[in-house]
Amino acid sequence: SSGINAEYGQHYYITNNLSIMEVSSAMIEELDELDTIPDDELEETYMERIIGLREMFPPSVRTGGAFVASATKSSSLWVYNFIRSAIWITTTSAIILALPVAIEVTQIQAADEMKKVRQEKLFAK
């Protein structure tokens, strides 16, 4: 909200944190000149637009939105770290437990193959 102090002829602007800031007539005229510039000629970044949108929402909504965003971020990071750890534990455990078994099975198969070859040579004569 803005108002005019008639006694001093000064303009005041109440910011979103409810402190009062004095605004000179020259600043108001400059702001009025900016309003005459077409929107497509203004060079405004998306971040500036998002920051400008915060004035539309009351502090309780902004606080709630910030809480939800923070909770979403922290829970997402927790889930990511949990899944990453679970995959690491599962993979390393499987390698540690299954690799010796696989090596042993391969050795047994090679020994069986060698027995077959030896028996074929003995009985083939």
C-alpha positions in Angstrom: 0.0 0.0 0.0 1.2 3.5 -0.6 0.0 6.7 0.9 0.8 10.4 0.9 1.8 12.3 4.1 0.1 15.7 3.4 2.0 17.5 6.1 5.4 16.9 4.5 4.4 16.1 0.9 6.3 12.8 1.0 5.2 9.5 -0.4 5.6 6.3 1.5 5.7 2.7 0.4 5.1 -0.2 2.7 7.3 -3.2 1.7 6.4 -6.8 2.2 8.1 -6.9 5.6 5.9 -4.0 6.7 8.7 -1.5 7.2 8.1 2.0 5.8 10.5 3.4 3.2 10.4 6.9 1.9 10.0 7.3 -1.8 10.8 10.6 -3.5 8.7 12.1 -6.3 11.5 11.6 -8.7 11.5 7.9 -8.0 7.7 7.8 -8.6 8.1 9.6 -11.9 10.8 7.2 -13.0 8.5 4.2 -12.1 5.7 5.9 -14.1 8.1 6.1 -17.1 8.9 2.4 -16.8 5.2 1.7 -17.0 5.0 3.3 -20.5 7.7 0.9 -21.9 6.1 -2.0 -23.7 6.5 -5.4 -21.9 8.4 -7.0 -24.8 11.1 -4.3 -24.7 11.8 -4.8 -21.0 14.8 -7.1 -20.4 13.6 -9.1 -17.4 15.0 -12.5 -16.5 12.8 -15.4 -15.4 14.3 -15.2 -11.9 13.4 -11.5 -11.6 9.8 -12.4 -12.6 9.6 -15.2 -10.1 11.0 -12.9 -7.4 8.4 -10.3 -8.4 5.6 -12.9 -8.0 6.3 -13.2 -4.3 4.5 -10.0 -3.7 1.3 -11.6 -4.8 1.2 -14.1 -2.0 0.9 -13.5 1.8 3.9 -14.4 4.0 2.1 -17.5 5.4 1.7 -18.9 1.9 5.3 -18.1 1.0 6.5 -19.7 4.3 4.4 -22.8 3.7 5.7 -23.1 0.1 9.2 -22.7 1.3 8.6 -25.5 3.9 7.1 -27.8 1.3 10.0 -27.2 -1.1 12.6 -27.7 1.6 10.8 -30.9 2.8 10.6 -32.2 -0.7 14.3 -31.5 -1.4 15.4 -33.1 1.9 13.2 -36.2 1.5 14.3 -36.6 -2.2 17.9 -36.5 -1.1 17.3 -39.0 1.6 15.5 -41.4 -0.8 18.4 -40.9 -3.4 21.1 -41.6 -0.8 19.1 -44.6 0.6 18.7 -46.2 -2.8 22.3 -45.5 -3.7 23.5 -47.2 -0.5 21.1 -50.1 -1.0 22.3 -50.7 -4.5 25.9 -50.5 -3.4 25.3 -53.0 -0.5 23.4 -55.4 -2.7 25.9 -55.3 -5.5 29.0 -55.7 -3.4 27.3 -58.5 -1.3 26.3 -60.3 -4.5 29.8 -60.1 -5.9 31.4 -61.2 -2.6 29.0 -64.1 -2.2 28.4 -65.2 -5.8 31.9 -64.8 -7.2 33.5 -67.6 -5.2 30.6 -69.9 -6.1 30.9 -69.1 -9.8 34.6 -69.7 -9.7 34.2 -73.0 -8.0 31.5 -74.1 -10.4 33.7 -73.2 -13.3 36.6 -75.2 -11.8 34.3 -78.3 -11.3 33.1 -78.1 -14.9 36.6 -77.8 -16.2 37.7 -80.9 -14.1 34.7 -82.9 -15.3 35.6 -81.9 -18.9 39.1 -83.1 -18.4 37.9 -86.4 -16.9 35.7 -87.0 -20.0 38.6 -86.2 -22.3 40.9 -88.6 -20.4 38.3 -91.4 -20.4 37.7 -91.0 -24.1 41.4 -91.3 -24.8 41.8 -94.4 -22.6 38.8 -96.2 -24.1 39.3 -95.0 -27.6 42.5 -97.1 -28.1 
